[in-house]
Amino acid sequence: MACVDSEVNLWSIPLVALNVTLRKKLGLYLNPKNTVAADWTAVAEAMGFSYLEIKSHEAARSPAESVLENWQARSSEASVGKLLSVLTEVERKDVVEDLRPLIDEDVRKYCESQKKPSEPPLQVPEVDSCVPRTPDKIGITLDDDPEGAPELFDAFICYCHSDFEFVHEMIRELEQTECRLKLCVFDRDVLPGSCVWTITSELIEKRCKRMVVVISDEYLDSDACDFQTKFALSLCPGARGKRLIPVKYKPMSRPFPSILRFLTICDYTRPLTQDWFWKRLAKALSQPASHS
């Protein structure tokens, strides 16, 4: 049995420390509707979700995993220690006891990974594209000046390729009008040959004030969009910085992503508000960046 160092404060360990296996097993305990023991709905309520928010998770393949992921993104209080406290509060000590060895092992691995100095891969510098570079060392976008300030943007656009026609319309409406906003569109602005995940993270965190997420059925199947959305949410738990703006531009046959349900949506599919759509979006993107 793996044991976590007694000095480790589980309340300070983020939920990202918990791996996929643990999350799936948690779902096996909490997903079934049990007339005796508390299920995932009781856990969600203890985490602070409202009735409508809880209902929105019912369609998920694993509601318990979906709630955990949403809680991780929206709450600054979400931690391994808080999760154990919630499970105890709803009288699911059986879950805590059964899964504690797995939890301890995940936390141990997470703590070790945080202590390890990052070692560059064994590659020559010229072809080592996945080592994070400082902006003054190398350019990553078309208008970067490696010897000067990095190129900055009003918003990073998160989209899948099937929605690129709408992204073109967004460029026309927000960049080529009096709005004069500067959008970061990966396929247009990012230089080829760099590590996608490293560059995307730097653009979202350091170069762009906000992120527009173009939501569609196809978006739900995109690993890149999933990574970008969760990374941006991790930078502003609870949406305090108003950093993420979901945009729905066409009808969907699948449920809206639960992880974004707590954010105000800019909906292009409603005919009565279409005339205000671009003005509202431009205004939201023009606001000063929040540092809360």
Secondary structure, 3 states (H helix, E strand, C coil): CCCCCCCCCHHHCCHHHCCHHHHHHHHHHHCCCCCCCCCHHHHHHHHCCCHHHHHHCCCCCCHHHHHHHHHHHHCCCCCHHHHHHHHHHCCCHHHHHHHHHHHHHHHHHHHHHHHCCCCCCCCCHHHCCCCCCCCCCCCCECCCCCCCCCCCEEEEEECCHHHHHHHHHHHHHHCCCCCCCCEECHHHHECCCCCHHHHHHHHHHHHEEEEEEEECCCHHHCHHHHHHHHHHHHHCHHHCCCCEEEEECCCCCCCCCHHHCCCCCEECCCHHHHHHHHHHHHHHHHCCCCCC
